[in-house]
């Protein structure tokens, strides 16, 4: 069995016209990609705004109920603070039996 190494044909250097065409194609592809990404992000932003507006509209009644509950709760808390019937004042002294301490 004999192994033969075949050399690929030498590559000719690119002509200046081919290099310019490559730069133009690369710039055109980059511009198209930027345009599509801008459109994509704009669509995502609009969809996000629509979703936020929908949720805001659907939760308005719940927010009203929460505000009413908070106001009612604050008035109850003010009434509880005003009456000092449940406040015990004094000192506490804890006496520890030496037998219980290990």
Secondary structure as UniProt FT lines:
FT   HELIX           16..58
FT   HELIX           60..82
FT   TURN            85..86
FT   TURN            98..100
//
